[in-house]
Amino acid sequence: MQNRIDALFARKKQDILSIFFTAGFPNLKDTGLILESLEESEADLVEIGIPFSDPLGDGPVIQDSSLVALKNGMNLNLLFQQLKDMRVTVQKPVLLMGYLNSVMQFGIEKFYRQCAAVGVDGIILPDLPLEEFKMYHQRITEELNIKVVFLVSVDTKPERIKQLDEASGGFLYLLSSNSTTGGVKGIPEQFHSKVSVVKNSVTKNPLLIGFGIKGQKEYSQACEIANGAVIGSAFIELLTRSHNFRKDIAGFTSIVKTKLIKS
């Protein structure tokens, strides 16, 4: 069976919208409802955050959501329980995003086999070294057809970008800045002047831009540079104030996607 991420990019090359949310936030049992709401929305990809006590790459909004989820009782065993019937109602590609410590504590091979069992298509581990991936992760992920997505920035050396592009599956995650998530507003000007180096070094994967993508304006800018964008902190903030996930998530993604309507 073709991986759902690959299938998405095979039929749609541009204007990809990936939405990130933290499992078990705002409430422990909200994961499934948020997933189903995103399935019904204009989002193309879904990234589910694995709560972790020390998320080094995340800014205050996602950090807080992670701490709330942990206090709610979320953990990997429970998350896989919540996702076991996911594919009954959700057909969009789903990735888990977290930190290597969580995977190692759970058991590397056990983790990937559980991902395959519930229908997870890809993994993003920002602190997974390329060399460690090749030694301990690559064999099992290729066997199970699970894509491991690597991150690059405009300051990553071209040779390293080529190595990460070759190892990455599904897409390559391009950071708009070297700050934490939610730490910047919009795409920095220096990003635009340097991004061509990244694009010239990437030959295998589509590019999605993350960090600083707040809404319609930033999404539109990102789609002019790359294949799409990832929204995280702004979506978490929406969940914090929402009283109707289905209505509010549909409205949020629809507004973001109005970038396709040119004046």
C-alpha positions in Angstrom: 0.0 0.0 0.0 1.3 3.4 -0.9 2.1 5.6 2.0 -0.6 8.3 2.4 1.9 11.1 2.5 3.4 10.0 -0.8 -0.1 9.6 -2.2 -1.0 13.2 -1.1 2.0 14.7 -2.8 1.5 12.6 -5.9 -1.9 14.1 -6.5 -1.3 17.6 -5.1 2.0 19.4 -5.5 1.2 22.8 -4.0 -0.7 24.7 -1.3 -0.4 21.9 1.3 -1.6 22.8 4.7 -0.4 20.7 7.7 -1.9 21.3 11.1 -0.2 20.4 14.4 -1.9 19.8 17.7 -0.9 18.2 21.0 -2.4 14.8 21.9 -4.5 15.1 25.1 -5.0 18.8 24.9 -7.1 20.7 25.9 -8.7 17.6 27.5 -7.4 14.1 27.6 -10.1 12.6 25.3 -10.1 15.5 22.8 -7.5 13.8 20.4 -10.1 11.8 18.4 -12.6 14.7 18.1 -9.8 17.1 16.9 -8.6 14.4 14.4 -12.1 13.9 13.0 -12.6 17.7 12.8 -9.4 18.0 10.8 -10.5 15.2 8.5 -13.6 17.2 7.7 -11.6 20.5 7.3 -9.4 21.9 4.5 -6.2 20.6 6.2 -4.2 18.2 4.0 -1.9 16.7 6.6 -2.2 16.2 10.4 0.7 16.2 12.9 -0.1 15.0 16.4 2.4 16.1 19.1 3.6 13.6 21.6 3.6 15.5 25.0 7.1 15.8 26.5 8.2 17.5 29.6 11.2 19.3 28.0 10.3 20.1 24.4 13.4 22.0 23.4 12.1 23.1 19.9 8.7 24.3 21.1 7.8 27.8 22.2 5.5 28.7 25.1 2.2 27.9 23.5 3.1 24.3 22.5 5.1 23.9 25.7 2.1 24.8 27.8 -0.2 22.5 25.8 2.3 19.7 26.3 2.4 20.2 30.1 -1.4 20.4 30.3 -1.6 17.1 28.3 0.9 15.4 30.6 -1.1 16.6 33.7 -4.2 15.2 32.0 -2.6 11.8 31.9 -1.5 11.6 28.3 1.3 9.1 27.4 2.3 7.0 24.4 0.4 3.9 25.5 -2.8 5.9 25.9 -2.2 7.8 22.6 -2.0 4.5 20.7 -5.2 3.4 22.4 -6.9 6.6 21.3 -5.6 6.1 17.7 -6.4 2.4 17.3 -9.7 3.0 15.4 -8.4 6.2 13.7 -8.6 4.8 10.2 -12.3 4.1 10.5 -13.0 7.8 10.1 -9.7 9.5 9.2 -8.2 9.1 5.7 -5.8 12.0 5.7 -2.1 11.4 6.3 -1.2 11.5 10.0 2.2 12.0 11.5 3.4 11.9 15.1 5.8 14.6 16.2 7.8 14.3 19.4 11.2 13.8 20.9 13.7 10.9 20.8 13.6 10.3 24.5 9.9 9.4 24.4 10.5 6.8 21.6 13.5 5.3 23.3 11.7 4.9 26.6 8.8 3.2 24.8 11.1 1.0 22.7 12.2 2.0 19.2 10.9 -1.0 17.3 7.8 -1.3 19.5 7.0 2.3 18.8 7.2 2.0 15.0 5.2 -1.2 15.0 2.5 0.5 17.1 2.5 3.4 14.6 2.0 1.0 11.8 -0.8 -0.9 13.6 -2.9 2.2 14.1 -2.2 3.7 10.7 0.3 6.5 11.4 2.1 7.4 8.2 5.1 9.4 9.4 7.3 10.5 12.3 9.0 13.8 13.0 11.7 13.7 15.7 13.5 17.1 15.7 16.3 15.8 17.9 17.0 12.5 16.0 20.5 12.6 14.6 20.8 11.4 11.0 23.5 8.9 12.0 21.4 7.4 14.7 18.4 7.2 12.4 20.5 5.1 9.9 21.8 2.8 12.7 18.6 2.2 14.7 15.5 3.5 12.9 15.9 3.2 9.1 15.5 -0.5 8.8 12.3 -0.8 10.7 10.7 2.3 9.2 11.4 1.2 5.7 10.0 -2.3 6.5 6.8 -0.7 7.8 6.6 2.0 5.2 6.7 4.8 7.8 8.2 8.1 6.6 10.7 9.8 8.9 10.8 13.6 8.2 13.9 15.6 8.9 14.3 19.3 9.5 16.5 21.8 7.8 17.0 25.5 8.0 18.4 28.2 5.6 21.6 28.0 7.7 22.1 24.3 7.2 25.1 23.6 4.9 24.1 22.5 1.4 25.9 19.2 1.7 24.1 18.4 4.9 20.8 19.4 3.3 21.4 16.9 0.5 22.1 14.2 3.1 18.9 15.0 5.1 16.9 15.2 1.9 18.1 11.8 0.9 17.2 10.3 4.3 13.9 12.1 4.7 10.6 10.5 3.6 7.4 12.2 2.7 8.6 15.7 2.8 11.4 17.9 4.2 10.5 20.3 7.1 12.0 23.7 6.4 12.3 26.0 9.5 11.5 29.6 8.8 13.8 30.6 11.6 16.1 29.1 14.2 13.9 30.2 17.1 11.3 28.0 18.9 7.8 27.4 17.6 5.6 30.5 17.9 8.7 32.6 18.6 8.6 34.6 15.4 5.8 36.4 13.7 5.7 35.6 10.0 8.6 34.6 7.8 11.8 36.6 8.5 13.2 38.8 5.7 16.6 37.0 5.9 14.8 33.7 5.2 13.7 34.9 1.7 17.3 35.9 0.8 18.7 32.5 1.8 16.0 30.0 0.8 17.2 29.5 -2.7 20.3 27.6 -1.4 18.0 25.1 0.3 15.8 24.7 -2.7 18.8 24.1 -5.0 20.1 21.4 -2.6 16.8 19.5 -2.3 16.1 17.1 -5.2 14.0 14.3 -3.6 11.3 15.7 -1.3 8.6 18.4 -1.3 9.3 21.3 1.2 6.9 22.4 3.9 7.7 25.5 5.9 7.1 25.6 9.6 7.7 28.0 12.6 6.1 31.5 12.4 3.2 30.4 10.2 0.2 32.1 12.0 -2.5 32.2 9.4 -3.6 33.3 5.9 -0.8 35.8 5.2 2.1 33.6 6.3 0.6 30.5 4.6 0.3 32.4 1.4 3.9 33.5 1.6 5.1 30.0 2.4 3.2 28.5 -0.6 5.0 31.0 -2.9 8.3 29.6 -1.7 7.6 25.9 -1.0 5.0 23.3 -1.4 3.1 24.3 1.7 3.3 25.1 5.4 2.7 23.9 8.9 0.6 25.7 11.5 1.0 24.8 15.1 0.9 27.4 17.8 -1.9 29.4 16.2 -4.0 26.2 16.0 -3.3 25.4 19.6 -4.5 28.9 20.6 -7.7 28.2 18.6 -8.3 25.0 20.5 -7.8 26.9 23.8 -10.6 29.2 23.1 -12.9 27.0 21.1 -16.3 25.7 22.3 -17.1 23.9 19.1 -14.1 22.1 17.5 -15.8 21.0 14.3 -17.1 24.5 13.5 -14.0 26.4 14.6 -11.5 24.1 13.0 -13.4 24.2 9.7 -13.5 28.0 9.9 -9.8 28.3 10.8 -8.6 26.1 7.9 -11.0 27.7 5.4 -9.7 31.2 6.3 -6.1 30.1 6.0 -6.8 28.5 2.6 -8.4 31.7 1.2 -4.9 32.6 0.1 -5.9 30.7 -3.1 -8.3 33.5 -4.0 -6.2 36.2 -5.6 -7.4 39.8 -5.7 
